[in-house]
Amino acid sequence: MTTSTNLPGHPQVPNLAEVPGSILGRESAVTKVLLRRSAAARRARYSTVKIWVGAICAGVVVIPVVLANVLPLPDPIVGRLSESSLPPFSAGHLLGTDPNGRDLLTRILHGGQTSLVIGFLAIFVSGLFGIVAGAAAGYFGGWVDTIISRLLEAQMALPLLLMLLLVVALFGPSIPVITLVIAFAQWPEPARITRALVLVEREKPYVAAARVLGLPKLSILSRHVVPNILQQVLVVVLLLLAQAVLLESALSFLGAGVQRPYPTWGGIISDGRELFVTGKPWLVTVPGVAIALLVVGVNLVGDGLRDRVRRAKGDQT
């Protein structure tokens, strides 16, 4: 028989050996099945599924686009009028041809190269400028924050597409101009996110400790604050790729993008829109499906990565 030892004047503490094992087991049993059924485990599985589905959707478009120059494909610019507007699965033309007899698959893949190059360059420029501006506004505050915040508000108040069309009309529809125009339209998003995250980070103890040690403000910002928020901001920048591709396609559709005969997704849809109602829908639907797959894939991957980053930050806190 076991006894419990208790000091005088203190409440009696029962000996754990005298507590029935069924009670202890029922209170503390956490099995692998319960862990798999938890909300955190379900969110982790959903984020993994979104990343995989998004990667497959985007890969179906991106991989052939990247390999377009090494694949045995017809010329994307020169066509044969005798093969005008052939339907899909025609001899030698898997996706058919456009009204000028050019292979539609070739034009979609080479047009995707133009759209992706502009999209990646635009998010690089907008992400870099947005992170720098947002970090300066959030950390230094004062007149720096006031100026950058007013610029953000002015930028977001302008009608986006009309502003892009005006700038392209003034400076010409070249790839550098279109890239800078899209980057200029997108920089407020990473700037706002960076500013909000820096406002939280600058109040944490490690920043106060760095100030006490006498580190310069720029050093604290660049070497300590920005690296801690960079992962979350890069996920937002990745999501901007889908918007950049859509903006480039919209400009090309309206005739303000890369000029013909060089293919772009928006330009291909613009060329085939008049024949859409005459029984030749593949001229519009095929490039539209390519754009949709890429946009959905990028959004799913970005959404899944954002869930993982949030969960990792929650585990750290």
N, C-alpha and C positions, 0 to 999 in steps of 0.2 A: 504494500500500500504506500502510495506516495503522499507526501504532505507538502504544503506550501509554506514558505517562510515569509512573514510579514512583520514589519516594524510596528511598535506600539503607536497608536494614534493615526495610522494610515489605513485606508480602506483595504480590505482583504482582496488580494489578486489571486484568482484561481490558477492552479497548476495546469499547463497546457496538456499534460499527460492525462488529466482527469476529464478533459473535454472530449465528447464523442467524436470520433474521426469522421463520421458522416457529415457533421456540421461543418468541420473545417474543410472537408473536400468540396462541399456544396458551395461554400463561400469563395473559395480560391481557385476553383477549376476553370482554367482558360485553355480550351483545346484549339487545335489547328482549325477545326471546322468553324468554331465561333469567330476566329480571326479572319477566315476567308469570307464570312458573312458580314463582317463589319462594314460600316459606311466608308471608312478609309480604304479598305481593301477594294471595295466596289469602285470607288473613284480612281484608284490606281489602275484597275483593269480597264475601265472606260478610257482613261488617258492613253493607255497602251494600244487599245483597239483603234482609237482615233489617229494616233501616230502612224500605225501600220496601214490603215485604210487610206489616209492622206498621202503617205509615201507611195503607195501603189498607184493611186490616181495621178499624182504628179509625175511619177516615174514613167507611166505609160506615154506621157507627152514629152517630158524633158529628155529622156534617153534617146529616142529617135531624132529629136531636134539636134542634140549635141552631135550625133553620128551622121547628120545629113550630108556632110561634105565627103564622107568616105563610103557612103552607100551608093550602089550603082543605080542612080536615079537620072531621069531626063533633065534637060536644062530648064530651070525655073522661069526663065525670061523669054526664050524663043519657043514658039509653038507652031503647030500646023493647023491651018484653017480647015483642012479636010477632016480633022478630028475634033471639030468644035462641039463643046457641050456634050461629050460622051457620058453615059451614065456610069455609076460605079461598077466594078468588076468587068469592065471592058478589056479587050485584049491589049495588054501592055500598060494598062492604066487601072490600078487597083481602086482608086477613089474617083475615077472619071477625069474629065478635063473641063476647063473653063471656056467661056465664049471665044477666046482666042486660040483654043487648041492646046493650051499648056497643061501639063500634068498637074492635077490638083494636089496629090500627095506631096509632090516635090515643092510646090509653092507653099503649102502649109508648113512643111518642115523648115524651109529656108525663111519663111515669114516668122516662124517661131524663134529663130535665132535673133532676128532683129528685135522682136518684142522682149525676149529674155535679156539681151544685152542692155537695152534701154532700161528695163526694169531693175536689173541688178545694179547698174551704175546709178540709177536714180535713188534707190534705197541706201546705197553706200554714201552718197553725198548728203542726202537728207538726214540719215542717221547720224553721220559725223557732225554735221552742223547743229542738229537738234540736241544731241547729247552735250556738246560744248556749251550751247546757249542755255539749255535747261539747267546744267550743273552750275554755271555761273550765277544764274538768277536765283536758284535755290540756296546756294551756299553763302554768297556775299550779301544778298538782299539789298535794301536801300534803293538807290537810284538805278543800279544795274537791274534789279528785279522789276522795277517800274517800267523801264524802257522795253525790256524783253517781253513783259506781260502785255504792254500796249501793242507791240508788234504782233504778238500772237492773236490778240483780239481783232486787230485790223485785218490780218490775214484771213481769219476765219469768217469775217463779215463779208468778204468779197465773194461773188458768184464764181465758183471754181472753174467750170468749163469755159465760161465767157472770158475769164482772165487768161486761161491757157491759149485760147484762140487768138486773143489780141496780141499776146507776146509772140506767138509763132508767126502771125501776120506781119509783125514789125521786123523781126529778125530772120525770117526764113525758116522753112521746115527741114532743118538738118538734124542729124542724130545728136550732136552736142547741144543744140538749142532745145530740142524736145526733152533731152535728159535733164538739163538744168531747170526747165519749166516744170517738169513733174517733181523734181526734187524740191523746188521752191514751194510747190503746192503741198508737199507732204511733211516738211520739217516741223510744223507745229505739233504733230502727234508725239514724236519722240521727245520733243522739248518739254511738253506738258508733263509727260510721264516722268522724265528725268527730274524736273523741278520738284514734283511732288515727293519722289523718293528721296531726293537730297534733303528736302526740308525735314524728313523723318530721321535720316541718318546723322545729320549734323548735331542733333540733340542727344546722341548716344554717348555712353561713357568713354569709349575709345577715342572719340574726337576730342572730348574735353581733356583726356590724358595727353593727347598729342599737342594740344595747345599749351598745356602746362609745361611740357618738355621744350617748348619754344620752336616747334616746327613751323615753317612758313605756311601761309594759308594755301598757296597753290600746291605745295607738296602734300598737304593733308588731303586736299580735294582730289588730286590726280593719283596719288599712291594709295589712299585708304578709302575715301568715300566712293569714288566712281567705280573701282573694282568690285565693291560690295553690291552695287546696283546694276552692274553691266549685264548680268545674265537676264534679269527681268526686262531690261530695255531692249536687248537684242531680240527677244521673242516678239515684242511689239514691232520692231523694225522688219522682222521676217514677214509678219502679217501684211506689211505695206507692199510687199512684192505683188500680191494679187491686185491691189488697187492700182499699182503702177502699170501692170499689164492691161488692166481695163481702161485706164486713162490713155495709154498709147493706142489701144485699139479704137477708142472713141475718136481720137484725133485723126487717125488714119481713115476711119470711116467717113469723117466729115471733110476729108481732103486736106487736112492740115498736118498730116504725119509725113513719114518718109514717102517720097514721091514715086509714082510708077515710072518704069515697069518693075522696080524692085518690090518684092512681095512683102506684105505685112498682113496680119490676121484681119485687122479692120478693113484694109484695102481689098482683100479677097471677098469679104462679105459685101462690101460696097459694090464691087463689080458684079456680084451675082444676085443682088437684091431685085433687079428688074425682071430676072428670069425666074424668081422664086414662085410667082403666081402663075407661070406658064407651064408648070409641070416639071420643073427642074430644081427641086428643093435642096439637093445635095450641095449646090454651090454655096448655100448659106449655112445649112445645118452642120456640115462636116467641120468647117473652121469654128463654128459656134460651139460644137461639142468639145473641140480641143481647148478652147478658152475656158469653158465650164469645168472641164476635168482639172485643168491647172489651178484655177481659182479655188475650187472646192478642196483639192489636195493640199494646197498651201495653207488654207484656212484650218483644215483639220489638223495638220501637223503643228501649226502654230498654237492652236487651241490645246492640243495635247501637251505640248511642251510647257505652255503657261500653267496648266494644272499641276504638272510635275514641279515646276519652280515654286509655285505657291505652297505645295505640300512640303517641299524641302525647307522653305523658309519657316513654315509652321513648326517643323520638327526641331529646327535650330532654336526657336524661341521657347 
